[in-house]
Amino acid sequence: MHLCAVNNNNIKTQTMNTAVSTTKVAIIGLGNIGKAMATNLTKGNQPVIIASRDLEKAKEFAVSLGSSATAEEITVAIKNADIVIPAVYFDKIKEFLKTHANELAGKIIIDVSNPIAPDGKGGFKKTIDQDQSAGKILSELTPADTVFVKAFGTLGAGSLVSAAFSEPERNVLFYASDNTNSNNKIEALITASGFAPFHIGGIDQSIRIEVFGDLHEFGALGKTVTLEEAGKSVHQR
Ligand SMILES: NC(=O)c1ccc[n+]([C@@H]2O[C@H](COP(=O)([O-])OP(=O)(O)OC[C@H]3O[C@@H](n4cnc5c(N)ncnc54)[C@H](OP(=O)(O)O)[C@@H]3O)[C@@H](O)[C@H]2O)c1
């Protein structure tokens, strides 16, 4: 199957890989976003390692996903993975990066976080300065020999499931990364999860794809978009 993908401002044709991926992906945390990502990835033929503070809970969830999922303790999962996704809150990721610095050496770390909290009026507010992003802050806390990527947090968990594998055109998941050598792996992962990848630039662009950002579902963009719509939105600023 061929998908039209836009990356680095170019339109190119991308062949969708339906073979089982050999990249090992660990998802840490079984909340809304961790479960949504694991569900989409296994549906897309991507094996995942499920990890949680509660191994029994992880095993139970892995069984519910079928043979593409296995469950492991958090430290083992990180060691066995190429890509590690801590699907936990911003402040917990800071702790996670410190606690697991040794096992994270050589890994790609994907940050899904949005630095927000309830504002007490039924909405949400940013927990960091308006001009800051979780992606930039966390990227500066990662061990030197890791690759840091911002992805999978641009949609709410509901849309991440309901908008995946859309036909005839895939919806877009934006991502940001400085190390473009790893982009093939990130794009394969986003594709396996039922979306079309769109690289918006370096980690300094993370603010655009976090809540309140101009490319977030809960920001100026306000919806899911196709590649063509994404291309227009990215350059509209
Ligand atoms: N919900 C959304 O719509 C959405 C959308 C985009 C991005 N995000 C981002 O995704 C992240 C998770 O959000 P969520 O809605 O999925 O939250 P959630 O449902 O509250 O789940 C968070 C999970 O974090 C795990 N956890 C907490 N502390 C941990 C620690 N120290 N070590 C390991 N695991 C820990 C817990 O998993 P266990 O129970 O397995 O221990 C918990 O289930 C946040 O950064 C959020 O900003 C959320």
The ligand as an SDF file (V2000), in Angstrom:
LIG
                    3D

 48 52  0  0  0  0  0  0  0  0999 V2000
   -4.8620   11.5010   28.3180 N   0  0  0  0  0  0  0  0  0  0  0  0
   -4.6580   12.1510   27.1870 C   0  0  0  0  0  0  0  0  0  0  0  0
   -5.6110   12.4380   26.4340 O   0  0  0  0  0  0  0  0  0  0  0  0
   -3.2580   12.5440   26.7880 C   0  0  0  0  0  0  0  0  0  0  0  0
   -3.0280   13.0180   25.4860 C   0  0  0  0  0  0  0  0  0  0  0  0
   -1.7500   13.3410   25.0840 C   0  0  0  0  0  0  0  0  0  0  0  0
   -0.6940   13.2140   25.9710 C   0  0  0  0  0  0  0  0  0  0  0  0
   -0.9270   12.7810   27.2410 N   0  0  0  0  0  0  0  0  0  0  0  0
    0.2060   12.6710   28.1460 C   0  0  0  0  0  0  0  0  0  0  0  0
    0.4140   11.2860   28.4130 O   0  0  0  0  0  0  0  0  0  0  0  0
    0.9540   11.1190   29.7110 C   0  0  0  0  0  0  0  0  0  0  0  0
    0.0720   10.1500   30.4720 C   0  0  0  0  0  0  0  0  0  0  0  0
   -1.2500   10.6800   30.5330 O   0  0  0  0  0  0  0  0  0  0  0  0
   -2.4850    9.7190   30.8270 P   0  0  0  0  0  0  0  0  0  0  0  0
   -3.7000   10.4860   30.5420 O   0  0  0  0  0  0  0  0  0  0  0  0
   -2.2650    8.4270   30.1550 O   0  0  0  0  0  0  0  0  0  0  0  0
   -2.3420    9.5820   32.4070 O   0  0  0  0  0  0  0  0  0  0  0  0
   -2.9620    8.4670   33.3490 P   0  0  0  0  0  0  0  0  0  0  0  0
   -4.1270    7.8390   32.7100 O   0  0  0  0  0  0  0  0  0  0  0  0
   -3.1240    9.1050   34.6850 O   0  0  0  0  0  0  0  0  0  0  0  0
   -1.7950    7.4090   33.4170 O   0  0  0  0  0  0  0  0  0  0  0  0
   -0.5520    7.7310   33.9130 C   0  0  0  0  0  0  0  0  0  0  0  0
    0.1390    6.4400   34.2510 C   0  0  0  0  0  0  0  0  0  0  0  0
    1.4290    6.7840   34.7450 O   0  0  0  0  0  0  0  0  0  0  0  0
    1.9220    5.6380   35.4180 C   0  0  0  0  0  0  0  0  0  0  0  0
    2.8800    6.1220   36.3980 N   0  0  0  0  0  0  0  0  0  0  0  0
    2.7480    7.1180   37.2820 C   0  0  0  0  0  0  0  0  0  0  0  0
    3.8830    7.2960   37.9640 N   0  0  0  0  0  0  0  0  0  0  0  0
    4.7560    6.3930   37.4640 C   0  0  0  0  0  0  0  0  0  0  0  0
    6.1020    6.0760   37.7540 C   0  0  0  0  0  0  0  0  0  0  0  0
    6.7760    6.7410   38.6920 N   0  0  0  0  0  0  0  0  0  0  0  0
    6.6850    5.0710   37.0680 N   0  0  0  0  0  0  0  0  0  0  0  0
    6.0140    4.3950   36.1290 C   0  0  0  0  0  0  0  0  0  0  0  0
    4.7320    4.6460   35.8150 N   0  0  0  0  0  0  0  0  0  0  0  0
    4.1150    5.6390   36.4830 C   0  0  0  0  0  0  0  0  0  0  0  0
    0.7150    4.9340   35.9800 C   0  0  0  0  0  0  0  0  0  0  0  0
    0.7900    3.6960   35.3590 O   0  0  0  0  0  0  0  0  0  0  0  0
    0.6440    2.3320   36.1340 P   0  0  0  0  0  0  0  0  0  0  0  0
   -0.7510    2.3450   36.6410 O   0  0  0  0  0  0  0  0  0  0  0  0
    0.9020    1.3390   35.0720 O   0  0  0  0  0  0  0  0  0  0  0  0
    1.6650    2.3270   37.2330 O   0  0  0  0  0  0  0  0  0  0  0  0
   -0.4840    5.6600   35.4020 C   0  0  0  0  0  0  0  0  0  0  0  0
   -1.4620    4.7900   34.9340 O   0  0  0  0  0  0  0  0  0  0  0  0
    0.9900   12.5250   30.3350 C   0  0  0  0  0  0  0  0  0  0  0  0
    2.2950   13.0460   30.1940 O   0  0  0  0  0  0  0  0  0  0  0  0
    0.0100   13.3140   29.5080 C   0  0  0  0  0  0  0  0  0  0  0  0
    0.3030   14.7010   29.4820 O   0  0  0  0  0  0  0  0  0  0  0  0
   -2.1660   12.4340   27.6570 C   0  0  0  0  0  0  0  0  0  0  0  0
  1  2  1  0
  2  3  2  0
  2  4  1  0
  4  5  1  0
  4 48  2  0
  5  6  2  0
  6  7  1  0
  7  8  2  0
  8  9  1  0
  8 48  1  0
  9 10  1  0
  9 46  1  0
 10 11  1  0
 11 12  1  0
 11 44  1  0
 12 13  1  0
 13 14  1  0
 14 15  2  0
 14 16  1  0
 14 17  1  0
 17 18  1  0
 18 19  2  0
 18 20  1  0
 18 21  1  0
 21 22  1  0
 22 23  1  0
 23 24  1  0
 23 42  1  0
 24 25  1  0
 25 26  1  0
 25 36  1  0
 26 27  1  0
 26 35  1  0
 27 28  2  0
 28 29  1  0
 29 30  1  0
 29 35  2  0
 30 31  1  0
 30 32  2  0
 32 33  1  0
 33 34  2  0
 34 35  1  0
 36 37  1  0
 36 42  1  0
 37 38  1  0
 38 39  2  0
 38 40  1  0
 38 41  1  0
 42 43  1  0
 44 45  1  0
 44 46  1  0
 46 47  1  0
M  CHG  2   8   1  16  -1
M  END
$$$$
